[in-house]
C-alpha cells in the first residue's frame, strides 16, 4: 500500500496526486513503516478541515473577468449552433422523460382509486411502478450529467473541437467507467447535505468541487474521489473569486427566466466557457507551482 509523503493519506497504486492534499506522488515512494502510518494518521486527524467553510484569499489570476468573457465570446464565435442543438436535445429528453413519469404516476393513482386489489390490478400497478422508477433514474442521470456535459462542451469549444453534447453524454456514460457519473452524483449529494445547513454552505461547497469535471477530462487515471478532493485543494483561496465570476451572470440568468429559457441558449455557452477559462487558468497556475516544488 502507498501513502502520501505529505499528509499520510492512503493512495491507490496508480495515483499521480494525493486526493487529500494535492501533493504529486512519486511512483517510487517506499511504503511507510507502521509507526510512520500511525503518526501521519494522527497528524491528519489534527489538521483535517472537513467543516472549513472560509472563503480564503489567494493571489489573483493573470486575466480579469472582462478579459475572460471577451476571450469566451471569441472562442464561441460561430459555434453557438453546436450548443443550441445539444441544449435543445437536453430539454427534449427531460420533457419526454417527465411526460412518461407523469403517465406512470397517473396510472398508479388510477389503479389505487378505481380498482380493488387483485392479481391483475397488482401486476398492473407493479408494471407502472417499474416504468416510473426507470423514468426517475433516467431523469436523475440526465440532470446530474448535464453540468458535466456543459463543461466538457466548453473545453471542446476552447480547443476548436465540435461541441456535440449528445456524443459527449454518450461518451461519459459508456467510456468513462462510470467515474464521471459517480463524481457528479457524489458532488450533488455533498452539496445537498451541506445546503441543509442553510444555503450558503452549499454554494461554497459547490465552488469547492467545481474543478472536478475539468480534472477528470485532463487525467483519465483520476478516480472520482481523487478528482473531487484535488478540486478542493486547487480551489482553496479562489472560491470567492469564482463565485463573483458566476454572480456576474446573474442578470443574464434572470433574463433567461423572463424569456422562458430562450436567452439561456446564449447564456449557457457564454457562462460555461467563461468559467472553464477561469478554471483552466487556475489549473495551469497550480501545475506551475507543483513543478517548482518538484524542482526544489
C-alpha positions in Angstrom: 0.0 0.0 0.0 1.2 3.5 -0.8 0.8 6.7 1.3 1.1 10.4 0.6 4.6 11.6 1.7 3.0 14.9 2.8 -0.2 14.1 4.7 -0.1 10.3 5.0 -3.4 9.7 3.1 -3.7 6.2 1.8 -3.3 6.2 -2.0 -4.3 3.8 -4.9 -1.3 2.2 -6.7 -1.7 4.4 -9.8 -2.3 7.7 -8.1 -0.5 10.7 -9.6 -1.8 13.2 -6.9 -2.8 12.8 -3.4 -6.6 13.1 -3.3 -6.4 14.8 0.0 -3.7 17.5 -0.2 -2.9 17.5 -3.9 0.8 16.7 -3.5 2.3 15.0 -6.6 3.1 11.4 -5.7 6.4 9.8 -6.6 5.6 6.4 -8.1 8.8 5.0 -6.5 8.0 6.2 -3.0 8.6 3.4 -0.5 5.9 2.0 1.8 5.7 3.8 5.1 6.5 1.9 8.3 3.8 1.1 10.8 4.9 3.9 13.2 5.0 6.4 10.3 1.5 5.4 9.3 0.3 5.9 12.9 2.0 9.3 13.2 0.7 10.6 9.8 -2.8 9.4 10.6 -2.7 11.2 14.0 -1.4 14.4 12.3 -4.1 14.0 9.6 -6.8 13.9 12.3 -5.4 17.1 13.8 -5.2 19.1 10.6 -8.3 17.9 8.7 -10.6 20.8 7.8 -13.7 18.9 6.9 -16.0 21.6 8.2 -13.9 24.5 7.0 -16.1 27.0 5.0 -13.9 30.1 4.9 -13.5 31.8 1.6 -9.7 32.0 1.7 -7.9 34.7 -0.2 -5.1 33.9 -2.6 -3.0 35.6 -5.3 -5.1 36.7 -8.3 -5.0 35.2 -11.7 -3.5 36.8 -14.8 -6.8 37.8 -16.5 -9.6 39.9 -15.4 -13.3 38.9 -15.6 -13.8 41.2 -18.6 -10.8 39.6 -20.4 -12.1 36.1 -19.7 -15.6 37.0 -21.0 -14.1 38.6 -24.1 -12.0 35.5 -24.8 -15.0 33.2 -24.3 -17.0 35.2 -26.8 -14.2 34.9 -29.4 -13.9 31.2 -28.9 -17.7 30.8 -29.2 -17.9 32.8 -32.4 -19.7 30.7 -35.0 -20.2 27.8 -32.5 -23.5 28.7 -30.8 -25.3 26.4 -33.3 -23.5 23.4 -31.8 -24.6 24.3 -28.3 -28.1 25.1 -29.5 -28.6 21.5 -30.8 -27.3 20.0 -27.6 -29.3 22.2 -25.2 -32.5 21.5 -27.2 -31.9 17.8 -27.1 -31.4 18.1 -23.3 -34.7 19.8 -22.8 -36.5 17.4 -25.3 -35.1 14.4 -23.3 -36.2 15.9 -20.0 -39.6 16.7 -21.4 -40.2 13.2 -22.8 -39.0 11.5 -19.5 -41.2 13.9 -17.5 -44.2 13.0 -19.5 -43.6 9.3 -19.1 -43.1 9.7 -15.4 -46.4 11.7 -15.2 -48.2 9.0 -17.1 -46.9 6.2 -14.8 -47.8 8.2 -11.7 -51.3 8.8 -13.1 -51.8 5.2 -13.9 -50.8 4.1 -10.4 -53.1 6.6 -8.9 -55.9 5.5 -11.2 -55.5 1.8 -10.2 -55.4 2.7 -6.5 -58.6 4.8 -6.8 -60.8 2.9 -9.2 -59.9 -0.8 -8.8 -60.0 -3.1 -5.8 -56.8 -5.1 -5.2 -56.5 -8.4 -7.1 -53.8 -10.2 -9.1 -54.4 -8.2 -12.3 -54.5 -4.8 -10.6 -51.5 -5.7 -8.5 -49.5 -6.7 -11.6 -50.6 -3.6 -13.5 -49.6 -1.3 -10.6 -46.2 -3.0 -10.3 -45.7 -2.6 -14.1 -46.4 1.1 -13.9 -44.2 1.5 -10.8 -41.3 0.0 -12.7 -41.9 2.4 -15.6 -42.0 5.3 -13.1 -38.7 4.1 -11.4 -36.9 3.8 -14.8 -38.0 7.3 -15.8 -37.0 8.7 -12.4 -33.5 7.2 -12.7 -33.2 8.4 -16.3 -34.2 12.0 -15.3 -31.7 11.9 -12.4 -28.8 10.7 -14.6 -29.6 13.3 -17.3 -29.8 16.1 -14.8 -26.7 15.1 -12.9 -24.6 14.8 -16.0 -25.9 18.0 -17.7 -23.5 20.3 -15.9 -20.6 17.9 -16.7 -21.6 17.9 -20.4 -21.8 21.7 -20.5 -18.2 21.9 -19.0 -16.9 19.3 -21.5 -18.6 21.2 -24.3 -16.8 24.4 -23.2 -13.5 22.6 -23.2 -14.1 21.3 -26.7 -15.1 24.8 -27.9 -11.9 26.3 -26.4 -9.9 23.6 -28.2 -11.7 24.3 -31.5 -13.3 20.8 -31.5 -17.0 20.2 -32.2 -19.1 20.6 -29.0 -21.6 17.8 -29.6 -23.4 17.4 -26.3 -25.2 14.2 -27.3 -21.9 12.4 -28.2 -20.2 13.8 -25.1 -23.1 12.5 -23.0 -22.8 9.0 -24.6 -19.0 9.1 -24.0 -19.4 10.0 -20.3 -21.9 7.2 -19.8 -20.2 4.4 -21.9 -16.5 5.1 -22.0 -15.6 6.7 -18.7 -16.0 3.6 -16.4 -18.8 5.5 -14.5 -16.2 7.7 -12.8 -17.8 10.9 -14.2 -21.3 9.8 -13.2 -20.0 8.7 -9.8 -18.2 12.0 -9.3 -21.2 14.1 -10.2 -23.6 12.1 -8.1 -21.2 12.5 -5.1 -20.8 16.2 -5.7 -24.6 16.7 -5.9 -25.1 14.7 -2.7 -22.4 16.6 -0.8 -23.8 20.0 -2.0 -27.3 18.9 -1.0 -26.3 17.8 2.5 -24.2 21.0 3.0 -27.2 23.0 1.8 -29.2 21.6 4.7 -27.1 23.7 7.0 -28.5 26.8 5.1 -27.9 27.8 1.5 -24.5 29.5 1.9 -22.5 26.3 2.8 -23.9 24.5 -0.2 -22.9 27.4 -2.5 -19.4 27.4 -1.1 -19.0 23.7 -1.4 -20.3 23.8 -5.0 -17.5 26.3 -5.8 -15.0 23.9 -4.0 -16.0 21.0 -6.3 -16.3 23.0 -9.5 -12.9 21.8 -10.9 -13.8 18.1 -10.7 -15.0 17.6 -14.2 -12.1 19.5 -15.6 -9.7 17.3 -13.7 -11.5 14.1 -14.9 -11.2 15.3 -18.5 -7.5 16.1 -18.1 -6.4 12.9 -16.4 -8.2 9.6 -17.3 -6.4 7.9 -14.4 -8.0 10.1 -11.7 -10.8 8.4 -9.7 -14.0 10.2 -8.8 -13.0 10.8 -5.2 -9.4 11.9 -6.2 -10.8 14.4 -8.6 -13.2 15.9 -6.0 -10.5 16.1 -3.4 -8.0 17.6 -5.8 -10.6 20.2 -6.8 -10.9 21.2 -3.2 -7.2 21.7 -3.0 -6.9 23.7 -6.2 -9.9 25.9 -5.4 -8.6 26.8 -2.0 -8.3 30.6 -2.0 -10.2 31.1 -5.2 -13.8 30.1 -4.3 -14.8 33.7 -3.7 -13.3 34.9 -6.9 -15.1 32.1 -8.8 -18.4 32.9 -7.1 -18.1 36.6 -8.1 -17.5 35.5 -11.7 -20.6 33.3 -11.6 -22.7 36.0 -9.9 -21.7 38.4 -12.7 -24.0 36.4 -15.0 -26.9 36.9 -12.6 -28.8 39.3 -14.9 -28.3 37.1 -17.9 -29.8 34.2 -15.9 -32.7 36.4 -14.8 -33.3 37.3 -18.4 -33.4 33.6 -19.3 -36.2 33.1 -16.7 -38.2 36.0 -18.1 -37.8 34.7 -21.7 -38.8 31.1 -20.7 -35.2 29.9 -21.3 -34.8 31.3 -24.7 -31.9 33.7 -23.8 -30.3 30.7 -22.0 -29.4 29.4 -25.4 -26.9 32.3 -25.4 -26.2 32.4 -21.7 -25.3 28.8 -21.1 -22.5 28.6 -23.7 -21.2 32.1 -22.7 -21.2 31.4 -18.9 -19.8 27.9 -19.0 -17.0 28.8 -21.4 -16.0 31.8 -19.3 -16.0 29.7 -16.2 -13.9 26.9 -17.8 -11.4 29.6 -19.0 -11.1 30.7 -15.3 -10.6 27.1 -14.2 -8.1 26.3 -16.9 -6.0 29.3 -15.8 -6.3 28.3 -12.2 -5.3 24.7 -13.1 -2.2 25.9 -15.1 -1.1 28.1 -12.1 -1.5 25.1 -9.8 0.6 22.9 -12.1 3.3 25.5 -12.4 3.6 25.7 -8.6 3.9 21.9 -8.4 6.7 21.9 -10.9 8.6 24.5 -8.9 8.1 22.3 -5.8 9.4 19.3 -7.6 12.5 21.1 -8.8 13.3 22.3 -5.3 
